[in-house]
Protein backbone atom coordinates (compact mmCIF):
# COMPACT_ATOMS: atom_id res chain seq x y z
CA UNK A 1 0.00 0.00 0.00
CA UNK A 2 1.42 3.38 -0.98
CA UNK A 3 1.96 6.11 1.58
CA UNK A 4 -0.48 8.40 -0.21
CA UNK A 5 -3.18 5.75 -0.33
CA UNK A 6 -2.63 4.89 3.31
CA UNK A 7 -2.79 8.54 4.25
CA UNK A 8 -6.06 8.97 2.34
CA UNK A 9 -7.57 5.88 3.91
CA UNK A 10 -6.64 7.04 7.38
CA UNK A 11 -8.04 10.47 6.68
CA UNK A 12 -11.33 9.12 5.41
CA UNK A 13 -11.63 6.83 8.42
CA UNK A 14 -11.12 9.76 10.78
CA UNK A 15 -13.77 11.70 8.90
CA UNK A 16 -16.14 8.74 8.98
CA UNK A 17 -15.67 8.43 12.73
CA UNK A 18 -16.35 12.14 13.19
CA UNK A 19 -19.25 11.86 10.77
CA UNK A 20 -21.00 9.28 12.95
CA UNK A 21 -20.91 11.65 15.90
CA UNK A 22 -21.90 14.60 13.73
CA UNK A 23 -24.87 12.73 12.29
CA UNK A 24 -26.06 11.62 15.71
CA UNK A 25 -25.53 15.11 17.13
CA UNK A 26 -27.16 17.03 14.30
CA UNK A 27 -30.14 14.71 14.19
CA UNK A 28 -30.40 15.04 17.96
CA UNK A 29 -30.08 18.82 17.72
CA UNK A 30 -32.75 18.97 15.04
CA UNK A 31 -35.13 16.76 17.00
CA UNK A 32 -34.59 18.50 20.34
CA UNK A 33 -34.86 21.93 18.70
CA UNK A 34 -38.13 20.86 17.11
CA UNK A 35 -39.40 19.53 20.44
CA UNK A 36 -38.42 22.76 22.22
CA UNK A 37 -40.24 24.92 19.66
CA UNK A 38 -43.27 22.62 19.66
CA UNK A 39 -43.53 22.75 23.46
CA UNK A 40 -43.14 26.53 23.47
CA UNK A 41 -45.91 26.82 20.85
CA UNK A 42 -48.19 24.86 23.18
CA UNK A 43 -47.16 26.58 26.42
CA UNK A 44 -47.45 30.18 25.20
CA UNK A 45 -50.04 32.24 23.35
CA UNK A 46 -49.29 32.77 19.61
CA UNK A 47 -48.40 36.43 20.15
CA UNK A 48 -45.93 35.43 22.90
CA UNK A 49 -44.47 32.74 20.63
CA UNK A 50 -43.81 35.46 18.06
CA UNK A 51 -42.03 37.56 20.69
CA UNK A 52 -39.97 34.54 21.75
CA UNK A 53 -38.78 33.97 18.17
CA UNK A 54 -37.82 37.64 17.83
CA UNK A 55 -35.92 37.55 21.15
CA UNK A 56 -34.05 34.37 20.21
CA UNK A 57 -33.18 35.90 16.84
CA UNK A 58 -31.80 39.01 18.54
CA UNK A 59 -29.80 36.90 20.97
CA UNK A 60 -28.30 35.07 18.01
CA UNK A 61 -27.13 38.34 16.50
CA UNK A 62 -25.69 39.48 19.84
CA UNK A 63 -23.76 36.20 20.18
CA UNK A 64 -22.26 36.61 16.70
CA UNK A 65 -21.14 40.13 17.66
CA UNK A 66 -19.64 38.82 20.90
CA UNK A 67 -17.78 35.99 19.20
CA UNK A 68 -16.21 38.45 16.76
CA UNK A 69 -15.54 35.72 14.20
CA UNK A 70 -13.38 33.89 16.73
CA UNK A 71 -15.56 30.76 16.61
CA UNK A 72 -14.41 30.17 13.02
CA UNK A 73 -10.84 31.36 13.56
CA UNK A 74 -10.28 28.91 16.42
CA UNK A 75 -11.13 25.92 14.19
CA UNK A 76 -8.75 26.99 11.45
CA UNK A 77 -5.86 28.14 13.65
CA UNK A 78 -5.98 25.20 16.06
CA UNK A 79 -6.24 22.67 13.22
CA UNK A 80 -3.30 24.31 11.45
CA UNK A 81 -1.22 24.32 14.64
CA UNK A 82 -1.88 20.65 15.34
CA UNK A 83 -1.18 19.80 11.70
CA UNK A 84 2.19 21.55 12.05
CA UNK A 85 2.97 19.60 15.24
CA UNK A 86 2.67 22.64 17.54
CA UNK A 87 0.27 21.75 20.39
CA UNK A 88 1.57 24.64 22.51
CA UNK A 89 0.40 27.10 19.86
CA UNK A 90 -2.97 25.34 19.60
CA UNK A 91 -3.51 25.63 23.36
CA UNK A 92 -2.53 29.29 23.30
CA UNK A 93 -5.00 30.06 20.51
CA UNK A 94 -7.88 28.50 22.45
CA UNK A 95 -7.04 30.39 25.65
CA UNK A 96 -6.67 33.70 23.81
CA UNK A 97 -9.95 33.29 21.94
CA UNK A 98 -11.92 32.31 25.03
CA UNK A 99 -10.55 35.28 26.95
CA UNK A 100 -11.33 37.81 24.22
CA UNK A 101 -14.71 36.31 23.31
CA UNK A 102 -16.03 36.03 26.86
CA UNK A 103 -14.73 39.50 27.72
CA UNK A 104 -16.55 41.07 24.79
CA UNK A 105 -19.66 39.00 25.53
CA UNK A 106 -19.75 40.47 29.03
CA UNK A 107 -19.74 43.99 27.58
CA UNK A 108 -22.47 43.10 25.10
CA UNK A 109 -24.46 41.47 27.90
CA UNK A 110 -24.30 44.67 29.96
CA UNK A 111 -25.57 46.69 27.00
CA UNK A 112 -28.44 44.27 26.50
CA UNK A 113 -29.25 44.40 30.19
CA UNK A 114 -29.65 48.18 29.89
CA UNK A 115 -31.27 48.52 26.46
CA UNK A 116 -32.74 45.07 25.81
CA UNK A 117 -36.31 46.03 26.64
CA UNK A 118 -36.15 49.01 24.30
CA UNK A 119 -34.75 46.84 21.49
CA UNK A 120 -37.57 44.29 21.84
CA UNK A 121 -40.07 47.15 21.74
CA UNK A 122 -38.75 48.26 18.34
CA UNK A 123 -39.98 45.04 16.73
CA UNK A 124 -42.94 44.04 18.90
CA UNK A 125 -45.61 45.58 21.12
CA UNK A 126 -44.36 43.49 24.03
CA UNK A 127 -42.76 45.10 27.08
CA UNK A 128 -40.25 43.00 28.99
CA UNK A 129 -40.80 42.86 32.73
CA UNK A 130 -38.07 44.40 34.93
CA UNK A 131 -35.08 42.11 35.15
CA UNK A 132 -35.88 40.18 31.96
CA UNK A 133 -33.36 42.20 29.94
CA UNK A 134 -30.66 41.33 32.49
CA UNK A 135 -31.57 37.68 31.99
CA UNK A 136 -31.08 38.10 28.24
CA UNK A 137 -27.66 39.69 28.84
CA UNK A 138 -26.58 36.66 30.88
CA UNK A 139 -27.87 34.40 28.12
CA UNK A 140 -25.62 36.12 25.56
CA UNK A 141 -22.53 35.54 27.73
CA UNK A 142 -23.39 31.87 28.28
CA UNK A 143 -24.19 31.18 24.61
CA UNK A 144 -21.02 32.94 23.46
CA UNK A 145 -18.88 30.79 25.74
CA UNK A 146 -20.81 27.66 24.73
CA UNK A 147 -20.16 28.31 21.04
CA UNK A 148 -16.46 29.06 21.49
CA UNK A 149 -15.99 25.92 23.56
CA UNK A 150 -17.73 23.76 20.95
CA UNK A 151 -15.59 25.17 18.13
CA UNK A 152 -12.43 24.71 20.22
CA UNK A 153 -13.27 21.01 20.44
CA UNK A 154 -13.81 20.98 16.67
CA UNK A 155 -10.38 22.51 16.07
CA UNK A 156 -8.92 19.77 18.27
CA UNK A 157 -10.62 17.21 15.96
CA UNK A 158 -12.91 16.11 18.81
CA UNK A 159 -16.14 16.04 16.82
CA UNK A 160 -17.88 14.12 19.61
CA UNK A 161 -17.56 16.88 22.21
CA UNK A 162 -17.95 19.62 19.60
CA UNK A 163 -21.29 18.10 18.63
CA UNK A 164 -22.45 17.67 22.22
CA UNK A 165 -21.67 21.25 23.18
CA UNK A 166 -22.98 22.90 20.02
CA UNK A 167 -26.34 23.51 21.77
CA UNK A 168 -27.30 19.80 21.87
CA UNK A 169 -26.75 19.36 25.59
CA UNK A 170 -28.55 22.63 26.36
CA UNK A 171 -31.47 21.65 24.11
CA UNK A 172 -31.78 18.27 25.83
CA UNK A 173 -31.97 19.93 29.23
CA UNK A 174 -34.39 22.61 28.04
CA UNK A 175 -36.70 20.13 26.30
CA UNK A 176 -36.86 18.05 29.49
CA UNK A 177 -37.79 21.03 31.67
CA UNK A 178 -40.34 22.36 29.18
CA UNK A 179 -41.88 18.90 28.95
CA UNK A 180 -42.34 18.84 32.72
CA UNK A 181 -44.00 22.28 32.57
CA UNK A 182 -46.30 21.19 29.76
CA UNK A 183 -47.43 18.09 31.66
CA UNK A 184 -48.16 20.00 34.84
CA UNK A 185 -49.15 23.58 34.04
CA UNK A 186 -48.93 26.51 31.65
CA UNK A 187 -45.98 28.89 31.62
CA UNK A 188 -45.38 32.49 30.65
CA UNK A 189 -42.67 33.96 28.44
CA UNK A 190 -40.40 34.94 31.33
CA UNK A 191 -40.35 31.39 32.72
CA UNK A 192 -39.48 29.96 29.31
CA UNK A 193 -36.65 32.46 28.85
CA UNK A 194 -35.38 31.76 32.37
CA UNK A 195 -35.22 28.02 31.70
CA UNK A 196 -33.40 28.62 28.41
CA UNK A 197 -30.76 30.71 30.19
CA UNK A 198 -30.38 28.20 33.03
CA UNK A 199 -29.86 25.21 30.72
CA UNK A 200 -27.34 27.13 28.59
CA UNK A 201 -25.31 27.99 31.69
CA UNK A 202 -25.35 24.36 32.82
CA UNK A 203 -24.15 23.09 29.43
CA UNK A 204 -21.42 25.76 29.32
CA UNK A 205 -20.05 24.87 32.75
CA UNK A 206 -19.79 21.20 31.77
CA UNK A 207 -18.05 22.15 28.52
CA UNK A 208 -15.55 24.36 30.35
CA UNK A 209 -14.51 21.47 32.56
CA UNK A 210 -14.03 19.06 29.65
CA UNK A 211 -12.09 21.59 27.59
CA UNK A 212 -9.82 22.37 30.55
CA UNK A 213 -8.83 18.68 30.69
CA UNK A 214 -7.89 18.68 27.00
CA UNK A 215 -5.93 21.91 27.28
CA UNK A 216 -3.97 20.50 30.22
CA UNK A 217 -3.05 17.48 28.09
CA UNK A 218 -1.56 19.79 25.45
CA UNK A 219 1.04 20.98 27.95
CA UNK A 220 2.49 24.51 28.28
CA UNK A 221 0.89 26.99 25.91
CA UNK A 222 2.20 29.80 23.75
CA UNK A 223 -0.14 32.74 23.22
CA UNK A 224 -0.50 33.79 19.57
CA UNK A 225 -0.05 37.29 18.21
CA UNK A 226 -3.34 39.11 18.62
CA UNK A 227 -2.95 40.78 15.22
CA UNK A 228 -2.68 37.38 13.52
CA UNK A 229 -5.75 35.97 15.24
CA UNK A 230 -7.85 39.07 14.64
CA UNK A 231 -6.65 39.27 11.04
CA UNK A 232 -8.18 35.85 10.48
CA UNK A 233 -11.26 36.51 12.60
CA UNK A 234 -12.25 39.99 11.34
CA UNK A 235 -13.51 39.01 7.86
CA UNK A 236 -15.17 35.96 9.41
CA UNK A 237 -16.89 38.29 11.87
CA UNK A 238 -18.42 40.38 9.09
CA UNK A 239 -19.35 37.19 7.26
CA UNK A 240 -20.99 35.82 10.42
CA UNK A 241 -23.00 39.00 10.84
CA UNK A 242 -24.24 38.82 7.27
CA UNK A 243 -25.03 35.10 7.54
CA UNK A 244 -27.14 35.91 10.58
CA UNK A 245 -28.81 38.65 8.56
CA UNK A 246 -29.52 36.16 5.77
CA UNK A 247 -30.97 33.67 8.28
CA UNK A 248 -32.79 36.11 10.57
CA UNK A 249 -33.55 39.39 8.75
CA UNK A 250 -36.67 37.89 7.21
CA UNK A 251 -38.12 37.39 10.70
CA UNK A 252 -37.22 40.96 11.67
CA UNK A 253 -38.93 42.30 8.53
CA UNK A 254 -42.06 40.28 9.28
CA UNK A 255 -41.98 41.46 12.91
CA UNK A 256 -41.75 45.11 11.84
CA UNK A 257 -44.41 44.88 9.12
CA UNK A 258 -46.98 42.28 10.17
CA UNK A 259 -48.90 41.19 13.27
CA UNK A 260 -47.49 39.22 16.20
CA UNK A 261 -49.57 36.20 15.17
CA UNK A 262 -48.04 36.27 11.68
CA UNK A 263 -44.58 36.51 13.25
CA UNK A 264 -45.35 33.33 15.20
CA UNK A 265 -46.50 31.53 12.04
CA UNK A 266 -43.48 32.67 10.02
CA UNK A 267 -41.05 31.82 12.81
CA UNK A 268 -42.55 28.36 13.26
CA UNK A 269 -42.33 27.61 9.53
CA UNK A 270 -38.75 28.87 9.18
CA UNK A 271 -37.64 26.73 12.10
CA UNK A 272 -39.23 23.64 10.62
CA UNK A 273 -37.07 24.28 7.55
CA UNK A 274 -34.10 23.49 9.80
CA UNK A 275 -34.93 19.82 9.17
CA UNK A 276 -33.65 20.18 5.62
CA UNK A 277 -30.45 21.78 6.89
CA UNK A 278 -29.43 18.83 9.08
CA UNK A 279 -27.37 16.97 6.41
CA UNK A 280 -25.59 20.21 5.44
CA UNK A 281 -24.90 21.03 9.07
CA UNK A 282 -23.41 17.56 9.54
CA UNK A 283 -20.97 18.21 6.69
CA UNK A 284 -20.05 21.62 8.11
CA UNK A 285 -19.53 20.06 11.52
CA UNK A 286 -17.03 17.46 10.28
CA UNK A 287 -14.94 18.89 7.46
CA UNK A 288 -13.58 22.31 8.67
CA UNK A 289 -10.43 21.03 10.45
CA UNK A 290 -9.71 18.64 7.58
CA UNK A 291 -10.10 21.43 5.02
CA UNK A 292 -7.68 23.65 6.95
CA UNK A 293 -5.11 20.86 7.37
CA UNK A 294 -5.24 19.53 3.80
CA UNK A 295 -5.12 22.99 2.28
CA UNK A 296 -2.10 23.88 4.39
CA UNK A 297 -0.37 20.72 3.16
CA UNK A 298 -1.25 21.44 -0.48
CA UNK A 299 -3.30 18.25 -0.90
CA UNK A 300 -5.91 19.95 -3.09
CA UNK A 301 -6.99 16.88 -5.08
CA UNK A 302 -7.80 14.96 -1.90
CA UNK A 303 -9.57 17.97 -0.49
CA UNK A 304 -11.83 18.33 -3.53
CA UNK A 305 -12.61 14.62 -3.43
CA UNK A 306 -13.63 14.81 0.21
CA UNK A 307 -15.74 17.96 -0.15
CA UNK A 308 -17.60 16.72 -3.22
CA UNK A 309 -18.23 13.31 -1.71
CA UNK A 310 -19.60 14.93 1.42
CA UNK A 311 -21.89 17.13 -0.69
CA UNK A 312 -23.15 14.08 -2.58
CA UNK A 313 -23.84 12.12 0.58
CA UNK A 314 -25.75 15.05 2.14
CA UNK A 315 -27.88 15.75 -0.94
CA UNK A 316 -29.84 12.49 -0.84
CA UNK A 317 -31.39 12.94 2.62
CA UNK A 318 -31.82 16.66 1.93
CA UNK A 319 -33.88 15.94 -1.18
CA UNK A 320 -35.95 13.33 0.68
CA UNK A 321 -36.75 15.68 3.55
CA UNK A 322 -37.57 18.46 1.10
CA UNK A 323 -40.00 16.23 -0.78
CA UNK A 324 -41.84 15.43 2.44
CA UNK A 325 -41.97 19.10 3.39
CA UNK A 326 -43.37 20.09 0.02
CA UNK A 327 -46.03 17.37 -0.05
CA UNK A 328 -47.20 17.71 3.55
CA UNK A 329 -46.21 21.21 4.65
CA UNK A 330 -49.52 22.22 6.24
CA UNK A 331 -50.19 18.90 8.05
CA UNK A 332 -46.64 18.84 9.40
CA UNK A 333 -46.97 22.35 10.77
CA UNK A 334 -50.23 21.37 12.45
CA UNK A 335 -48.78 18.20 13.97
CA UNK A 336 -45.71 19.98 15.33
CA UNK A 337 -47.12 23.32 16.44
CA UNK A 338 -50.93 23.09 16.32
CA UNK A 339 -53.75 23.99 13.86
CA UNK A 340 -53.06 27.74 14.09
CA UNK A 341 -49.70 27.30 12.31
CA UNK A 342 -50.99 25.61 9.10
CA UNK A 343 -50.91 29.04 7.45
CA UNK A 344 -47.11 28.86 7.28
CA UNK A 345 -47.06 26.14 4.59
CA UNK A 346 -46.23 28.48 1.70
CA UNK A 347 -43.47 30.11 3.72
CA UNK A 348 -41.96 26.71 4.52
CA UNK A 349 -41.90 25.62 0.86
CA UNK A 350 -40.32 28.83 -0.45
CA UNK A 351 -37.51 28.96 2.10
CA UNK A 352 -36.75 25.24 1.81
CA UNK A 353 -36.33 25.54 -1.97
CA UNK A 354 -33.46 27.97 -1.41
CA UNK A 355 -31.91 25.62 1.13
CA UNK A 356 -31.99 22.77 -1.39
CA UNK A 357 -29.90 24.75 -3.88
CA UNK A 358 -27.56 25.72 -1.06
CA UNK A 359 -27.15 22.04 -0.24
CA UNK A 360 -26.43 21.04 -3.84
CA UNK A 361 -23.44 23.39 -4.06
CA UNK A 362 -21.83 21.76 -1.01
CA UNK A 363 -19.74 23.35 1.73
CA UNK A 364 -18.41 26.10 -0.54
CA UNK A 365 -18.71 28.84 2.09
CA UNK A 366 -16.89 26.72 4.67
CA UNK A 367 -14.11 25.94 2.19
CA UNK A 368 -13.59 29.66 1.52
CA UNK A 369 -13.45 30.31 5.24
CA UNK A 370 -10.96 27.54 6.02
CA UNK A 371 -8.62 28.20 3.07
CA UNK A 372 -7.79 31.85 3.76
CA UNK A 373 -10.43 33.39 1.49
CA UNK A 374 -12.60 34.72 4.28
CA UNK A 375 -12.56 38.23 2.81
CA UNK A 376 -14.11 36.96 -0.43
CA UNK A 377 -16.79 35.16 1.56
CA UNK A 378 -17.42 38.36 3.50
CA UNK A 379 -18.09 40.28 0.27
CA UNK A 380 -20.46 37.59 -0.99
CA UNK A 381 -22.31 37.51 2.34
CA UNK A 382 -22.69 41.30 2.46
CA UNK A 383 -24.08 41.36 -1.08
CA UNK A 384 -26.59 38.59 -0.34
CA UNK A 385 -27.58 40.22 2.96
CA UNK A 386 -28.32 43.51 1.22
CA UNK A 387 -30.30 41.62 -1.43
CA UNK A 388 -32.41 39.96 1.26
CA UNK A 389 -33.12 43.15 3.20
CA UNK A 390 -34.05 45.22 0.14
CA UNK A 391 -36.00 42.40 -1.47
CA UNK A 392 -37.77 41.48 1.76
CA UNK A 393 -38.83 45.06 2.50
CA UNK A 394 -40.24 45.43 -1.01
CA UNK A 395 -41.93 42.03 -1.18
CA UNK A 396 -43.59 42.20 2.24
CA UNK A 397 -45.62 45.21 1.09
CA UNK A 398 -47.11 43.30 -1.83
CA UNK A 399 -47.13 39.63 -0.81
CA UNK A 400 -46.82 39.55 2.99
CA UNK A 401 -45.13 36.50 4.52
CA UNK A 402 -44.85 34.71 1.17
CA UNK A 403 -42.98 37.65 -0.35
CA UNK A 404 -40.44 37.69 2.47
CA UNK A 405 -40.02 33.92 2.23
CA UNK A 406 -39.37 34.16 -1.52
CA UNK A 407 -36.71 36.83 -1.01
CA UNK A 408 -35.14 34.67 1.71
CA UNK A 409 -35.01 31.56 -0.44
CA UNK A 410 -33.45 33.49 -3.33
CA UNK A 411 -30.78 35.06 -1.11
CA UNK A 412 -29.84 31.65 0.37
CA UNK A 413 -29.55 30.10 -3.09
CA UNK A 414 -27.57 33.08 -4.41
CA UNK A 415 -25.10 32.85 -1.50
CA UNK A 416 -24.43 29.18 -2.23
CA UNK A 417 -24.00 29.64 -5.98
CA UNK A 418 -21.66 32.63 -5.66
CA UNK A 419 -19.56 30.81 -3.04
CA UNK A 420 -19.31 27.76 -5.31
CA UNK A 421 -18.07 29.83 -8.26
CA UNK A 422 -15.60 31.77 -6.14
CA UNK A 423 -14.09 28.60 -4.63
CA UNK A 424 -13.47 27.36 -8.17
CA UNK A 425 -11.91 30.68 -9.14
CA UNK A 426 -9.63 30.88 -6.09
CA UNK A 427 -8.65 27.25 -5.51
CA UNK A 428 -9.47 25.42 -8.72
CA UNK A 429 -11.81 23.06 -6.82
CA UNK A 430 -15.48 22.33 -7.24
CA UNK A 431 -17.51 21.69 -4.08
CA UNK A 432 -20.90 20.69 -5.51
CA UNK A 433 -22.34 17.18 -5.56
CA UNK A 434 -19.85 14.92 -7.28
CA UNK A 435 -22.17 12.08 -8.20
CA UNK A 436 -21.64 8.41 -7.51
CA UNK A 437 -18.02 8.57 -8.70
CA UNK A 438 -17.08 10.62 -5.62
CA UNK A 439 -18.68 8.09 -3.29
CA UNK A 440 -16.92 5.18 -5.03
CA UNK A 441 -13.57 6.96 -4.60
CA UNK A 442 -14.16 7.33 -0.88
CA UNK A 443 -15.24 3.70 -0.52
CA UNK A 444 -12.13 2.61 -2.40
CA UNK A 445 -9.89 4.57 -0.04
CA UNK A 446 -11.67 3.21 3.03
CA UNK A 447 -11.47 -0.38 1.80
CA UNK A 448 -7.89 -0.14 0.54
CA UNK A 449 -5.93 -3.12 1.70
CA UNK A 450 -8.93 -5.10 2.95
LINSUL-V400860 format. One line per field, one symbol per residue. ss: DSSP state (H for helix, E for strand, - for the rest). psi: psi as a letter, one per 40 degrees, with the letter a starting at -180 (. if undefined). A space follows every 50 residues. Layout:
# LINSUL-V400860
ss = ???
psi = ???
This chain:
# LINSUL-V400860
ss = --HHHHHHHHHHHHHHHHHHHHHHHHHHHHHHHHHHHHHHHHH--HHHHH HHHHHHHHHHHHHHHHH--HHHHHHHHHHHHHH---HHHHHHHHHHHHHH HHHHHHHHHHHHHHHHHHHHHHH--------HHHHHHHHHHHHHHHHHHH HHHHH---HHHHHHHHHHHHHHHHHHHHHHHHHH----HHHHHHHHHHHH HHHHHHHHHHHHHHHHHH-------HHHHHHHHHHHHHHHHHHHHHHHHH HHHHHHH--HHHHHHHHHHHHH-HHHHHHHHHHHHH-HHHHHHHHHH--H HHHHHHHHHHHHHHHHHHHHHHHHHHH-HHHHHHHHH-HHHHHHHHHHHH HHHHHHHHHH---HHHHHHH---HHHHHHHHHHHHHHHHHHHHHHHHHHH HHHHHHHHHHHHHHHHHHHHHHHHHHH--------HHHHHHHHHHH----
psi = hidddddddddddddddddddddddddddddddddddddddddiiddddd dddddddddddddddddfeddddddddddddddefgdddddddddddddd ddddddddddddddedddddddeieihiihdddddddddddddddddddd dddddefgddddddegedddddddddddddddddiiiidddddddddddd dddddddddddddddddeaiihhihdddddddddddddddddddddeddd dddddddaiddddddddddddddddeeddddddeddedddddddddeegd dddddddddddddddddddddddddddfdddddddddiddedeedddddd ddddddddddeafddddddeeefdddddddddddddddddddddddddeb ddddddddddddddddddddddddddeeiieiheadddddddddddehe.
